Amino acid sequence: MATNDLRLVATEWEVLDGRFEACRGDRWLERLHAGSRWAEGPVWVPAGRYLLWSDIPGDRQLRWDETTGEVGVYRSPSHRSNGNTLDRCGRLVSCEHQQRRVTRTEHDGSVTVLADRYRGMRFNSPNDVVVASDGSVWFTDPDYGIRSYYEGDKAASEIGASNLYRIDASTGAITTVAGDFDQPNGLCFSPDEKTLYVSDTERAHIRSFAVGADWALSGGEVLATCTAGAFDGFRADDEGRIWSSAGDGVHCFDPDGTLIGKLHVPEVVSNVAFGGSRRNRLFITATTSLYTLLVGARGPNLLL
């Protein structure tokens, strides 16, 4: 399938703090694809020079190829996958709303189920996921995928709460690492892994947890509150700034929590990812579309 509706869209960099000046890049957004029902979960695959993302209601994962500019279906059905990431071996890890599980796609294309139950109970609808340097898999589990048939299958919550979980890389044991959320959603580590950030979409804020030597979390204070809509997915760059989705585009926060700038986008943004050969290409999933532009920041090298 060829890339459709490709066009350049003028954008606005709104500088709210001088620390954002060096982050600015292109003055336009390149719209790589249109036609998703709700685009989410972008992840850059450096080994193949392509970007994968989810169209949750469309029940598919899509792929944009950097070398050709073509977009095609990577996986369908995708079990209404949402968040995606890579582990430290370059394997795709995905959250599936419909199957209510977290899976890993092996290098041979087979799929391994990493987690589908906690203490015998099915998860709500795993939403977003990150992999730490020790190989542990961390994911959020709000109930968006079981509220209706739009993003999953309507069902009652078996666990009765929306938590943050960790899968141990050695044993596969699943633990609840934080549970005092309304709807936990996006998450990422700081580059040094001393801090874990988690958005609570219903409360429109991002919280900051200190990560201990044994991966135990403490703190959980509110780092930032959204000024336009609510936060969904987000990523940290290699200097620790947070680039987050919002109702009017992408909001950028200094590690101290200051909103230093905005990148305005013509659709409601769901998530972002850094990619490209220099990791300074920002990919943005926004409602129906996948956008990209070059910026003055770059993402950390998570495969080191």
N, C-alpha and C positions, 0 to 999 in steps of 0.2 A: 504494500500500500504506500503510495507516495505521500510525502508531506503535504498537508492541505492547509489552505488559508495562510500561507506564509506572508508576513508583512512586517514592516518596521513600525513600531509604535513609540511616539515621543513620550518621554517620561520626565518627571521632576525629581531632582535630588533636593530634599529639604534639610538644610544644615541647621541643627538646633544647638550644636556645641562645636567649637573649633576642632575637637578631636575627631570629628567625622570628615573633615575636609579631605584627608588623604585616602579615604575609603571610596570616594566617588569614582565613577568610571564612565562608560558609554552614556550618551545622552538619549539613547533610544533602547527600547526593548525589542528583541527579535522574537517574534511569535513562531515557534517551531511547529506547533500542532494545535488544532482546535477540534472540538467534537467530543471531548469527554463529558460525562454527566457530572462527575465530581472527581477532579484530578487530585491525587495525593501521593505521598510516599516516594519522592524522587530519591534515587541513589545513583551515584556515578560509579561505573565499572571500569577502572583504568586499564585493566588487562585487555579489554575489548574496545576501549574508546567509545563507549556508548552509555546512555542514560536510560535507566528503567524507571517507570512510575506506574501507579495503580489508577485505574478508573473504577472506583468501588462499585457504583450501581451498574456499570457496564460489564462487570464480572470479567475483567481482563487486565493484564499487565501489558504496557506498551513499551516500545524501545525506539529511541532516537539514536541513529548512527552518526557519529561526528565526521567520519570520513566521506560519507555519501550524502548526508542530510536527509536520508530516508527515515520514515517512521513505519514500523510494522507491529503486529501483535506478537508479543513475546510468549504470553501464556493465556489461554482461554479454554475452559473456565479457570479463573484464578481463586475461586471460593471467596470472591469479594474481598480480596486482599486490600490492606490499607498500608501501614508503614513497612518500609523495607530498609535494610542496611546490609553491609558486608561484614563477615567475620574476618579475623586476622589471616585466614587462608584464602580470602577472596571469594568465599561462598556466599550466596544470597540467603539472607534470613528475612522471613516475611511474617507479618501478622495477618491472619485470615479471619474476617468477621464471620463468615457463614459456617465454617467448621469450628470456630471458636478455639483456635489453636495458633501456635507459633511453629513454623517449619523452616527447614534448611534445605536448599537445593544443592545437591552434591555436584562435583565437577563432571560426573557422567550423566547428569540430568535427573537422577533419581531424587526423591523427596523424603527427607527424614523428619518425623514429628519430634520436636524438642519438648513441647508441653501442650497438653490439651485438658488437663485436669489438675485441681489442687485439692488434696485430701479427699479424693473421690468425686469431687464436684466439678462440673464443667465451668470453664471460664465464661465471663460475659461475652466479650468480643475484643480480643487483643488488638491494640490500636497502633502503637508506635514502639520502636525497638532500637536499642543500641547494644554494641558488644564492647566490653572492656578489654584492657590489654591482657588480662589473665584468661581471656576466652569466655568469661561469664556473660550471659545474655540477660539484659534488663528490659522489661516491657511493661507498658501501662495497660489497664484493663477496664475501661469505662463500659457503659451499657449501650452505647449508640447503635451497635450492630444488632441488638435484640429488641430495640424499641419498635421496629416496624420491619416490613419486608423490603425497604428501599436499599439498605446497606447490608442486609443479612437476612436472618429469619427471626420473626417475632417470637419471643419466648420470655419466660420469667427467669430472673437471675437465681441461680442455684447457690451462689456464694453469698449474695445479699449485700455486697459491698463492691466498691470500685477501688482497686488497690494497685500498687506498684510491686512487681515481682522480680526476683533474680533466679536464674538457672545456673547452678554451679557447673563449671566446665568439666570437672573431673568426675563428679558423681551423678550429675543430672538432677540433683535434689533442687526442689523449688521452694523458695522461702518468700514470705511477705516482708519487704524491707520498709515499706511505708503504707499507711492505710487511711490517714485522715484527710481524704480528698472527697470532693463532690464528683468530678469527672476528670481524672488524670488523663493527660493527652500526650503532647510532645515531650521529649526529654533528650538531654545530651550531657556529656561530661565536659568539663573544662579541659583544655589541652593537657594539663598536668594531672588530670583525674583526681584532683583534690576537692572538686566540687561537682555535684550533680544538680542539674536544673530540671525542673518538671513543671509543665504548665497545667493549670486546673482551669479548663475552658469555661465551665459554668460560673466560676468566680472571676474570670477574666484577669488572672494574674499568673506570674511565673514565680516559683519558689526555689530557694537555694539551700541545698543540703551539703554539709561538710562530710567528706568521705574519709573514714578511718582506715588504719592500716589493714584491718581485717574486713574491709568493705562495708562496715557498719555505718549507717547514716545518723547524723545528728543535726540539730538546727531545724531547718525547714521554714525559715523566715521568708516573707514575701519580698522578692527582689524588685519586681516591676509590676505595675498594673496597666492594662491596655487602655489607651485613650480613644480607640476606634474599633468597635466590635469586640472581638475576643481573640486571645492567642490560641493557636493550634500547634503546628509543628514549627521547629526552629533548629538552627545549627550554630555552633561556635566557630569563629575563625581561629587562625593560629596564634593570634594575640589575645584570645579570650573574649573578644566582643561577641555578643549574641545577636544573630540575625533572625528575627522572628516574623512569622505570618501575622497579619492583622487585617481588619476590615478595609483599610484604605491602601494596603500595600505591604511593604516590608519595613519593620521597625528595627533599628540597630541600637543596642545598649552597650555601654561600657561595662566592664566587670563590676564596677561599683554600683550598678543599677541605674545610672543616668541614661535617659533617652537622648542620644546624641544626634540622631538623624533618621530620616525616612526616605524610602524609595517608593514613589507613588506608582501603583499598578491599576489598570482599568477594571480588574475583576477582584473579587474577594480572594485573598491568598490563603492557601491551606498549609503550604510547607515550602521549604527551600533545601538546596543542597549545593555544595561547592564541587567543582569538577574541572575537567580540561587538563591539558598537559602541565600547566603551571598552577592548577588548583585555584585559579582566580576567575573562573567562569561561574557565575551564580545562576543556578537553575531555579525556576519558580513555578510551582504548580498553583494555578489560580482558577478555581471553578471549572471552566470548560477547557482551559488552555495550558500549554507548557510554554513558558517564556525563558529567555536567557539574555545575559549581557555580561561584559567583562567589567570587573570592579577593581578597586585599588587594594583590596584585601584578598587573602586566600585561606582556604581551609587547611586544617592540619593533615599531615600524612598519617592516616589511621592504619595503614598496612605495615608500618615499621615494626 
